[in-house]
Amino acid sequence: MGRPDARRAKVRRHRRERQIIVFGVLVILVAFAAVFAAGVYKGDVDGPFSQPFVTPAGAFESDVDLVCPPPSSTPLPADQVAVRVLNGTETSGLASDVAGDLESRGFVLLGASNWSRGYPEGVRLYFGPNGVHQAYTVARHFEAVDMVLDNRPGTLVDVVLGDTFAEASTLRSALAPELDETRTLTANAACLPASLVTPVPAPRTLPENPLDPEPSPSPSPSAS
């Protein structure tokens, strides 16, 4: 029989060899996994999942329909914002009263009339992609506002007054902290950039807004 010391040395040697083999295989597997993951992330290698890691452009879907204000923006001067006030209630003269209040605060008034549909809530603002900053400037003058993006051109903001608003029929006090000109405009709920929100159809006819730049004239056809 061999000596005990020799047998123990042989056992230790076999154990080290197995450990070296096991760790070597693990290192190779980890390295392969890292290379494979990097390839999938870069798109150079097809991954094992059908769902992509990054949502492709144009495939974004969300239930959020509130547009965010411009980043780090403060209110525009009132004389740079045009509004039209529409009465969605049966309270006579409501649109004219609110229009007068907004005009006295410096907004450019482009009309006050009845809305073709009733509105049971408070105040709803309709505005286009180019009027987001203007809409948030108007919104801070009211306690609660529902903001709706439509596909209108230009910067006109439509202010629709509803039944809930008619019960109080007041704007925020001119001294309210929300009307601080240096206060950053913020959304009151989860929001998305205008480019990621699907707009609703705009009214067929809109008043001409003197604050919008005039469209560039079409080039004259060259003489043949």
HELIX and SHEET records of a PDB file:
HELIX    1   1 PRO A    4  LYS A   42  1                                  39    
HELIX    2   2 ALA A   78  GLN A   80  5                                   3    
HELIX    3   3 LEU A   94  SER A  104  1                                  11    
HELIX    4   4 PRO A  129  GLY A  131  5                                   3    
HELIX    5   5 VAL A  132  ALA A  139  1                                   8    
HELIX    6   6 ASP A  163  ALA A  168  1                                   6    
HELIX    7   7 PRO A  177  LEU A  179  5                                   3    
HELIX    8   8 ALA A  194  LEU A  196  5                                   3    
SHEET    1   A 5 VAL A 108  ASN A 114  0                                        
SHEET    2   A 5 ALA A  82  ASN A  87  1                                        
SHEET    3   A 5 VAL A 157  LEU A 161  1                                        
SHEET    4   A 5 VAL A 123  PHE A 127 -1                                        
SHEET    5   A 5 VAL A 145  LEU A 149  1                                        
END                                                                             
